[in-house]
Amino acid sequence: MSSVLRVVSFGLGPIGLAAARLALQKKSIQLVGAIDVAPEKVGKDLAELLELPAPTGVVVEADAEAALRRLQPDAILHCTSSFMPLVKDQLLLAARCGVNVVSSTEELLVPDLQHAEIAKELDAAAIAGGVSLLGTGVNPGFAMDFMAAIASAVTFDVKSARCVRVVDAATRRLPLQRKVGASLSASEFQKELATGRFGHIGMRESVALLARGLGLAVDRIEQTVEPVLAAEDHKTPFLTVKEGQVAGIRNHGYGYSGQELLVHLDLSMYVGAPDPRDEIVLDSTPPVHLKFQGGIAGDQATAAILVNSLHSVVAAEKGLRTVLDVAPPRLCR
């Protein structure tokens, strides 16, 4: 296979477009196609959606199967939904067409955790199609799970792990601000939370991935989500949060062995959050304490890790994989 990968962007929301923009800048990647069902995007050159000065020659198509059959890419940059049941048919199509997948679907990080039957079906289809399917991202996928597992490489043993992520949601895209409830009332927040498709998605997957990566015998995963109310008015490029309204969320993930807490993930993601950072603390020999001052820039970093994982997933053992199974991603040129 050529060292230059032929890639199709599948899903052109904010993250999909950011990943496509980055892929167009890489010498080792040739972006050959783009897929999205939004009528206002279909038929347009990517340059128009990305506000580039010159046409790219890549025109957005709605018929995914026709595009994949015709283009025969090596891999897909997949950014359509957070939930495995909603992306299952898209991933099965990719497998049938013999196309590897790097996906931002949060539940795909540890696919068997909540959707064991779908995971079995996807694994079988990927093996039959001779491809690899991978879910990755920054959170879940790096900041609060994979990076902590990698950090254990310099330890003799790890007894427990704690990760802290603080994100000022004012610096993030509008869909994320909406996802964490910015500008809702407290009662509106609780109604949205009850749908199960609101707030940060992937906390349970992060706990499970980190426990597996560290070999910790976690037998129970719990999480809590609560609103953070604004102490003063905040204005973002997209909306205004008034004092007393929801500014975002505080989300904890816990991994227990019996009554012993082995994994604790602490995520604060709200408009106006002070001291943004990512921290990893391992109770280990020797002890490990990593800190990303200012935090890992979520939207840019998500686009980057998707693009930078393309070569790893193409080279990986075939089937449904996790980030623990493939070569750690690194910058591709």
N, C-alpha and C positions, 0 to 999 in steps of 0.2 A: 504494500500500500504506500502511496506517496506520502511524504512527510507533510505535504500541504493537505489539510483536511477540507473536504467539501461539506459545507454546513448549511442547514436551513433553520431560520428562526420561526418557531411555532408559538404564536401568541405574542401580540405587540402592544401590551399594556406598558406602563412606565418602566418596569424592570425588563421586559422583553425588548423594548426599544433601546434601552441603555446597553443591554448585552449585544444587540445587533450593531449599534454604533461602535462598540469596542471591537467586535469581530471584524468589522470593515477595516480597522486600522492594523490588523495583524497580518504579517507576511506568511505565517504558517497556517492561516485559515483563509479559505475562499468562501465568502457568503454567496451562495448560489440561488437561494430562494427564501420566501417569506410567506407565512400562512396566518390568516386571521379571518374571523367570520364577520367582523364589524363592517356593515355596508359602507361607512364613510372612509374605510381604509382600503377595501378591496379595489384593485385596479390602479392603485397609485404606486409610483416608484417610491422606494424607501427614502430616497432623498427628500421627498416632500414631507414625509412624517418626521424625519430627523432634522429638517430645515438645513440641509446641506446645499452647498452652492451648485453642485453638478449632479446629474442623474447617476445612480449606481447601476442601472440596468436590472435591478432586482425589483420585480413588480409583485405586489401583495396578491395572493390567491386565496380563495375560500375553500376550494376542493382539496383537502389535505391528501387524500389518496392519489388523486391525479398528479399532484405536484411531486409527491415522493416517488411515484412510479416513473415519472418522466425524468426527474433530476438525479435520482439514485445517489443521494448524498451519503457521506460517511456517518454523519451525526446530526442530531437535532438539538438546538437550544430551545428547551420546552418551558414555557412560562404562561400557563393558562389558569390553573386553580390550585388552591391549597389542599384539596381533599381527594384522596385516592379514588373513591367511587366515581367522581366527576371526570377523572383523567384516564380511567382504566381503558376505555375504548381507544383513546388517542395513543396510548402506549402499546396496546395490542396491535394497532395499525402499524406503528413504527416497526414492531418486531416482525410482522408479516412482510413488510417491505424491506427487511434486512438493514434497518437503520439504527445505529446506537443512539442513546438518549442521555443527555444531561438535563435534569429537570429541577425547577425551583419548588415543586410540590412538597410542602412541609411534611405531610404524613408519609411521604416516600423515603424520608431519612431512615426510619426503621420500619419498613413496610409491613412486617408481620405483627407489629405491636397491636394495632387496632383493626387490621384488615388481613387476617391470616389467609383466608381463602382467596382473596384477590391477589395477594402476594404469591401464592402457589401458582395461580393461573398465569401471572405475568412472568414468573421465573421459567415456567415450562415454555411459554411462547418465545421468550428471549433466547433460550437454549436452542429451540427448534429453528429460530431465525438466524442463529449465529451472531447475536449481538449482546451488548451489555446495556442495562438500564440503571441509572444512578440518580438518586435524589440528593441534592446538596444545597448549600446556601451559606449565609453568614450566621443566622440565628433562626432556626436550627441549622447546624452543619459545620460550624467553625468556632464562634466566639465562646459559647457556653458548653461545648461538648468535645468536638474533635481536637481543638487546641489544647484542652486540658489533658486529653488522652496522650497527645504527642509529648506534652511536658513531662509525663511520667517516665519518659525514656532515660532521664538522668537520675532516677531514683532507684533505691533498692527495693522499696515496698511503699504502697499507698494504703493508708487506713480509711481515709475519707476525702471527699473533694467538695469544695465550695466555689461557685462562680457567681460573680456580681456583674450585671450589665445595667448601666444607666444611660438612657437615650433621651435627649431633648427632642421630642417629636416635632417641634416647630421647624427643625432642620430637615424633616423627611417629607416624602411625597404625600399628596392629598389622600390617596387610598389608605395609606397607613394611619394618617391622622384620624380618618373616619373609623378605621378598624379598632383603634384604641378608645373611641368614643369622645374625642375632643369636641366640645361645645354642646354635648348632650346634658340633660338634667340627670340627677341621680336615679330617678325612677325610669327614665328612658334607657339609661345604661343597663339597669337590671333586666328590662324586657329584652334588649338586644343580647345580653349575656345568656339568657335562657334559651336562645336559639341554638347554641353550641357552635355557631359559625362566626363568632365575634371575638375581638381581642386578639392576643398573640396566639398563633397556631404553631404547635410543635414543641411545647414545653415537655410533655410526656415523652416524646421521641428523644429530646435532648437528654433527659434523665436516663432513659434506657440505653442510648448510644454511649454515654459516658461510663455507665456502669459496666457495659460489655467491654468497652475499650480498656478499662482498668481491672477487669476480672473481679469486680465486686458483686457479691451474691445478693443483689437486690431482688426481693420477692414481692414488693408492693410499691406502687408509684401513686403519689397523691399530688394534687395541685390546688392552689387557692388563687382567686382573682378578685381584686377589689378596685373600686374607682379611686383616683386621686382627684380631689376637688381643688380648683384654682383658688389661691389666696388673694389673687389680684387679676386684673384684666391682662390678657395676652393676645397679640395679633400676629398671625402667621401670614405668609404670602397667599394662603388659601381661605382662611377663616379667622373668626375672632372668638376667643374663649373668655367669657365674662366671669368675674369673681363669683364663686359658688357653683359654677358649672363644672362638668367633668373635664379635666385636662388630659386624662389618659389613665393608665393602669399601673398597678403593682401586682406582679404575678410571681408566685413562688412554686417551685417544683421540688418534690421530696422523694428520695429513693431510700426505702427501708429494707433492712434484713431483720425480720421480726420487729422488735421495738427500737432497734439501733438505726440511727440516721447515718447513712453512708454518703449520700449525694444531696446537696442543697443548692438549688439554682435560684437566684434572686434577681428578678428583672423589673426595673422601673422604666416605663416608657410613657412620658407625658410632656405636654407642652410646658416649657419653662423649667424642666428638670435641671438642677444645678450639678456641677462637677461631672459631666459625662465621662464615662470610663468603662473599660472592661477589665475585670480582675479575675485571676485564677489563683486559688489557694489550695495546695495539696498538703494534707497531714501525712507527711512522708519522710523517709530517710534518704538523703537530706531533705529538709523542708523546701517547698517551692512556692514562690509568690511572684506571679507575673502581673504587670499592670500596663494596659494600653491607655496612656494618658489622652484624654479627649475622646476616647472610644473609637471603635472601628466604624468608619463611615458607612452606614448600612446600605444605602441604595447603590453607591458606587462599588462598594465591596461585594455586594451580591452579584452585580453584573460581572465583576472581575472573576469571582470564584467560579461562576458558571462557564465563562469562556476559558479560563485557565484549567478547567477540569476536562476539557474536550479530548485532549490527547491521552489522558489517563484512562478515560472510559473506553475509548476505542481500543486501547492496548490491554484492557482488563479481561479476566476470565469471563466467559460468556454466561449470561443469566442476570437475575435481579441482584444487584450488588449494593453494598453500603460504602460509605467513605472509609470504613475500616478495612475493606476488602481490596481497594484499588491503591495504586501508587499515590502518595500525597501530592496534591497539585502544587505547581509552582508557576511562576510567571512564564507565559509563552510569548514569543515575539511575533 
